[in-house]
Amino acid sequence: MGMKVFSSGVNFRDAVKSDTTAVNCKAIYVGTGGDLVLAQSTTATPVTFKGIAAGSFVPIELKLGRIMAATTAADLVILDW
């Protein structure tokens, strides 16, 4: 028994940084490095993932989560499957 960390994304689109727009995804690609500020739901307290390197895939599932406007990482793509 193990945890599935990553799989092939079949649905992907550019991410929108917004404190109010809800997002569903299972991973985020970071094109330009920086901080990734995420909230697990529309009411959750945001958490900052500091210093994500350019070209990284962050395997994190969001269900009606948010990619906060305070995110300094750029060229983000959200993936789902």
C-alpha angles and dihedrals in degrees: 000000000000141000117261104230103179141002136173114293113227098176120048139159141161112284123237118218106221138142090217109032113098118224133195117200145131099213140013124215114212112208097177116032126243141099120328113209112194138173120201093219140004090270101037124109110256120248124207121224100200125218103359107186123238112264094029127140112213108203099211128137119222122185108188087339128148136236098213124228088238089071109120095188111096143197090047123181122189119214131199136173 
